[in-house]
């Protein structure tokens, strides 16, 4: 039995990938209760809502420790964001937990900008002292079956033999094909005036996704032949917990539909059976903050070779 544990587990994207790769979870920790609630709707071993700074130990003899520290300070979506004292304290805590538990393998997932952070260097310095071999790469979800251009830094650490490259499995940019079977269930919508103005310039008989919010200048348009944009956590709420539509789907028939959390979850690589609960804001934030499950699966499988 391959045993895994997650820190910053979110709504369960990594957990789904680890499960698909044959790992058995010994638990997970996250600091955001709505994400923990969604995680626990879908996974047999529950996650615990806890501040990482209050965690005193994690299970020992782990085959894989998965960590997805908060990317808020490093993401390009956070204009002007910079590494904070809290980020450094968290990194030191993670280094201490690794030193105590000594997992066989570790996977760290974050935005690409995390690569240049002091936080990551603190963790890697500790791992070098412990004898881990370190492998870094930038991976895109569309190379693993989820039709979104979401790119993530993946740092793999192992105390055993050398690791192979992460095996790309099923390149996919067909976001419409991914959601086509549920389009009939999506709610109808209307284009905003700005969207209408932009759509007048389109010459296409393909399904089109057009941004409804979260853009600067004019909304971007994505045909079904182009990979779906990175799904972000902030575009679906107004900062006060109120839901807003981030994407409209314009069909060749002229009908307009809302891309809801079920559709976005499929595009991010979650199974259709994934239970997102009843809070649309929490669901969309969970998807936007999540690692793509097919990518997590491929990363987890690379430690088994």
Secondary structure, 3 states (H helix, E strand, C coil): CEEEEEECCCCCHHHHHHHHCCEEEEEEEECCHHHHHHHHHHCCCCEEECCHHHCCCCCCCCCEEEECCCCCCCCCCCCCCCCCHHHHHHHHHHHHHHHHHCCCEEEEEECHHHHHCHHHHHHHHHHHHCCCEEEEEEEEHHHHCCCECCEEEEEEEECCCCCCCCCCCCCCCCHHHHHHHHHHHCCECCCCHHHHHHHCCCCCCCCEEEECCCCCCCCCEEECCCCECCCCCCCCECCCCCECCCEEEECCCCCEEECCHHHHHHHHCCCCCCCCCCCHHHHHHHHHCCCCHHHHHHHHHHCCC
